[in-house]
Amino acid sequence: MSEHSAILLGIGIPTCMLFCGSIVLFSKGKTMGTFLQLLGAGCMVVVVLAHISEALQLFPGMEWGLDHSVGHYLDFGSAVVGLALFPTGYLVHAISS
């Protein structure tokens, strides 16, 4: 197992756990906070999938790893949105509970 595979596995498993937990929380109570958490966790899953695609060299037209490419903006935009929405949703859910 290469170093990149181990890092992806180490990041991918907790991200999938956050996403699955967000699905369960949203299915129990459909509130704005749980929806924001689910949306943020979904964006983080997109980040992990983008890195897997980069490592396996899938979709070469996305030009993974290059500045100012579609792949770069997909990865960066998903990370920013995910890191903004998930904690916001958590905070809204915690305050409303």
N, C-alpha and C positions, 0 to 999 in steps of 0.2 A: 504494500500500500504506500503510495507516494505521500509526500508531505501535504500537497494540495488536497488530496483525497481525504486525508485525516482531518484537515481544517474544515473542509466542506461538510464532513460527517459531524464534526463537533459543533458546527453552527446550524446545520440542517435539522438535526434531531430536536434541539430546544425550540427552534422556530416552528417546526411541525407540532410540537406539544403546545405551544402558545396558540397556534391556529385551531387545533382540536379543542382546547379548553375554551377558546372564544366561541366556537360553534356550540358547545354544550351550554355555555352561559347565555348565549343569544337565544337558544331554543327554549330555555327555561323562562326567560323574561325578555321580551322584545322592547327594550328601552333605547334611548339615544346613546347612553353610555356603552351598552353592550354592542350596539351597532358600530360605533366608532372603534371599539376594540377589535371587532371582527374585521372591519375594513383595514385597520392598521396592521393586523396580523397577516391578512391576505397580501398586503403590499410587501411585507417582509418575506413571505413565501416567494413572491415574484423575484426578489433580490437573490434568494438562494437558487432559484431556478435559472436566473441569468448567469450566476457564477458556475453552475453545473454545465450550462450550455457553452460557456466560455472554455471551461476545462476540457470538455469533450469535443470542442470545435464544431458544435452544431450551428446551423444557420450562419455560414460564413459571410453572408451579405450584411449581417448586423455589425460586422467589423469589431468584434469583442475586444476590449482592452485598449482601443485607440481613442485618444481624445477627440471630442467633437463628432462622435459616431452615434448612430441610433442606439446601439447596445449600451454605450456609456450613459446616454441620457435616460434610457429605460431603467438601468440599474440605479443611477444616482437619484432620479426622480422618485422611484419606488421607495428607496431608502429614506429620503427626506419625508415623504408623505407618511410612511409607516412609523417612523420615529416621532412624528408629530401626533398622529391620530391615536396610536395605541395608548400612550400615557394619558392623553386627554380623555379618552374613553374610560380608562381605569379610574381617573380622578372623578369624572362625572358619575360613574357608577358607585364609587365609594361614598361620595357626598349624598347621593340620592337614596342610598340604602339605610 
